[in-house]
Amino acid sequence: MKNEYLKIEHVCKTFGKGETRSEVLRDISLEVAKGEYIAIIGHSGCGKSTLLNIVAGLTDATSGYVFLEGREVHQPGPDRAVVFQNHSLLPWLTVYDNVRLAVDKVFRGSKSSAERHEWTLRNLELVHMTHALKKRPGEISGGMKQRVGIARALSMSPKVLLLDEPFGALDALTRAHLQEEVMKIHAELGNTVMMITHDVDEAVLLSDRIVMMTNGPAAHIGEIHDVNLARPRNRLELIGDPTYIAGRARVLEFLHKKSHYVEAA
Amino acid sequence: MIGLLGLVWQWLCSSPDASLPPPSKVLSDTHELITQPFYDNGGNDKGLFWHLLASLKRVALGYTLAATVGIGLGVLVGSSKWAMRALDPLFQVLRTIPPLAWLPLSLAAFRDGQPSAIFVIFITAIWPIIINTAVGIRNIPQDYRNVARVLRLNGAEFFTTIMLPAAAPYIFTGLRIGIGLSWLAIVAAEMLIGGVGIGFFIWDAWNSSLISDIILALAYVGVIGFLLDRLVALTGKLIGRGTVSI
């Protein structure tokens, strides 16, 4: 492995006790390099979101450790910003204030008020949302909300960006559009990204490596696929690309054949 | 509609042996009270404005206390399971005690009418405020809590940026029920403690068989109760920044 940046070591997670005890994750180990884009794919309910929450620090692992830059992760923090599946914007704050809240909290000590204002606007510019600064989340579309959610996460200058099925609730066209933008942002800022998804195309298009999870209970990493496609990637050009097709086929095969027997169990 | 009701009332009470006066008689009887709400002949012989003002002052004081303590206790009960288990059964029992049942006890404790009336307002209005606030706090979506945890908001920041706005619709529901109950309780309490106040005015009018005065006072009580309710609702709209829809 290259220089390990984010390291997940033998993480297990069980919920409940005694009779109702259920093992969700079993012995997950993964190393992510700085600037790498990792997709975690698996069927619904396999525990991929639980894994993301453990990395975020929102859930404690039953055993095992998560290290970021050699330091163990115990609690949530802005260095592991999360883009939540349902955007989780605060409905009583405007678009600007939602991002500004994060900026103020993270940079209060290091940036002046004017700098924090600039920084808020810059992050909203990255997701092309400067036209709706004064709008409330209730007044903008689902795609726009998710953009603001991404801007809020980016504005924390996180070491790792955690995306929890960020485009799952969006229509196909909006989703494609946002995927392009995430690729652009990733190319520009070089963030380290861990993305949960159940969309095979999205995983192959966006990521450097695809981590395939087996079905729960006791999900573990089934296979890891390296996506050897040059960047920048173009969705239309990739349609006929043999590497793209092969990657897609491998993930599909895993999801529909190899992890299938577990579902029956 | 009001005109029609007035006509029916006029018709029902216009016979000479009717026990209640018709609206025409009410108006002529209370003409002086309506046109001169500000007169003050000393003692309890004051215009309706002064009686209403005295009642409103008591309500304002008791209700402000109830809102402050109620929201505080509601936040405590809503955020701590331990506090919830310890205090909720107590609240559920205490809140069923009728407002006036507190009056003798508070008179015994304070030995004065004024603080007793305020205490009755307080103890009447506080329960819906506590209970609704607690429910509001408990219902804050986990998503918002997660956002707060990722941002590492501290207790005070969480309270002002997430907890209060998220629970605002519930809190203001409690506050609205509370103001309604306060106004109900003050009239009843003042009938018993005497002094200046709209409740005492009604009782005094009854003792003097001034039925028309009572009817006029009831109309004022109703309108002011309605206005108080609208006032709290409006405050909720302004403070809730779009989250409170009443």
Interface residues (C-beta under 8 A of the other chain):
Chain A: A56 G57 L58 Q75 P76 G77 P78 R80 A81 V82 F84 N86 S88 L90 P91 W92 L101 A102 K105 V106 R136 G138 M156
Chain B: D143 Y144 N146 V147 R149 V150 L151 R152 L153 E157 T161 I162 P165 A166 A168 G240 R241 G242 T243
